[in-house]
Amino acid sequence: MSSRRVSALTAVTGSLVTASFSAVLILSGTAVANDQQPMSGQGGKAVDKAPAGVKVTTLLPKKISVDNGSKNTVINATVRNEGTKDSGDLKLLVVGFDGLRITNVAGCSAIAEKDLPAGSNSGFSCGTGPLAAGKSRSYVVEASYDLGKEGRICLPVQTTDGKKTYWQQGPVPFGTVNPSPDAPATPLLLGTDNKPVAPGGDQLPKTGPGRDLLPLGAGGAALVAAGAAGLWWSARRPRPQRT
């Protein structure tokens, strides 16, 4: 093989290695940036009293982005123990309402439709295991978002038997008051009611029960109104029949 051909092959190989290395850096940088985005416990509140030394909370990103073509988005959900003792076994529930539908949570199980809280459209249950003091665990939540509706998400943290809820964030909205129908994606902010892209869009369409009051359903668990502070998870009772 001539020296000229060897030089050419070496140059091509070097370019491929450089390109591959650059791609790895780009992908890695994206993942790190996603993990380090600002997070918030907005809309969260302790419900049942946790064991002494245990203080569990959750975090959601302050900003997400919905692809205007696929209507899909990804949300990072984090549960953490801010206490001084091991939390014991817990489970995190990820529940969607109205225009926001949870399609998958890595490593978690879908909640059966009959066990979903009243007014919700989807949900997943994640066994966190025991969280040591100061430790956290994050989950990649895949969701779809109908930008013509409001969209809310709820993160209750419960004992594995579901009898106690130590913390619940939400249902808290993601939304925008400045829709971007012609852009590749629409940015949404945590704690913001969504304004649909449509003439006369000030009146948002509703799905299911009203936003501020969710009735109790039959079986499983449900969300009940607890004043302006939010809607908290509790045991369901049979829904009264209308006459």
VENKAHU-V882868 format. One record per backbone hydrogen bond with DSSP energy under -1.0 kcal/mol. NH is the residue of the N-H (numbers start at 1). CO is the residue of the C=O. E is the energy in kcal/mol with one decimal. If there is no record, write none. Layout:
NH_CO_E / NH_CO_E
//
This chain:
6_2_-2.1 / 7_3_-2.1 / 8_4_-1.9 / 9_5_-2.7 / 10_6_-2.4 / 11_7_-2.1 / 12_8_-2.3 / 13_9_-2.8 / 14_10_-2.5 / 15_11_-2.0 / 16_12_-2.3 / 17_13_-2.4 / 18_14_-2.3 / 19_15_-2.7 / 20_16_-2.7 / 21_17_-2.7 / 22_18_-2.4 / 23_19_-2.3 / 24_20_-2.2 / 25_21_-2.1 / 26_22_-2.5 / 27_23_-2.8 / 28_24_-2.9 / 29_25_-2.6 / 30_26_-2.2 / 31_27_-2.2 / 32_28_-2.4 / 33_29_-2.5 / 34_30_-2.3 / 35_31_-2.1 / 36_32_-1.8 / 40_60_-2.7 / 44_41_-1.5 / 45_168_-1.7 / 48_165_-3.5 / 54_51_-2.2 / 57_80_-2.2 / 59_78_-2.3 / 60_40_-2.6 / 62_38_-2.3 / 64_188_-2.3 / 66_186_-2.6 / 67_72_-2.4 / 68_184_-2.2 / 71_67_-2.2 / 73_143_-2.6 / 75_141_-3.1 / 77_139_-2.5 / 78_59_-2.2 / 79_137_-2.6 / 80_57_-2.5 / 81_135_-2.7 / 82_55_-3.6 / 84_53_-1.6 / 85_53_-2.5 / 87_131_-2.4 / 91_158_-2.3 / 92_126_-3.0 / 93_156_-2.6 / 94_124_-2.7 / 95_154_-2.4 / 96_122_-2.3 / 97_152_-2.3 / 99_150_-3.7 / 100_97_-2.1 / 101_144_-2.6 / 103_142_-2.4 / 104_142_-1.7 / 106_140_-1.7 / 108_105_-2.2 / 109_125_-2.5 / 111_123_-2.9 / 115_112_-1.7 / 116_113_-1.1 / 120_117_-2.0 / 121_96_-2.3 / 124_94_-2.1 / 125_109_-3.2 / 126_92_-2.9 / 128_90_-1.8 / 129_90_-1.0 / 134_81_-2.2 / 135_132_-2.3 / 137_79_-2.8 / 139_77_-2.7 / 141_75_-2.9 / 142_104_-3.4 / 143_73_-2.4 / 144_101_-2.4 / 145_71_-2.9 / 146_99_-2.3 / 149_146_-1.9 / 152_97_-1.5 / 153_172_-2.1 / 154_95_-2.2 / 155_169_-2.8 / 157_167_-3.2 / 158_91_-2.7 / 159_164_-2.1 / 162_159_-1.9 / 166_157_-1.9 / 167_157_-1.3 / 168_45_-1.8 / 169_155_-1.9 / 170_43_-3.1 / 172_153_-2.7 / 174_151_-2.3 / 175_189_-1.7 / 183_180_-1.1 / 186_66_-2.7 / 188_64_-2.9 / 189_175_-3.0 / 190_62_-2.4 / 191_173_-3.2 / 192_189_-1.4 / 195_176_-2.7 / 198_196_-1.3 / 201_198_-1.2 / 222_234_-2.4 / 224_232_-2.7 / 226_230_-1.6 / 230_227_-1.1 / 232_224_-2.1 / 234_222_-2.6 / 236_220_-1.3
//
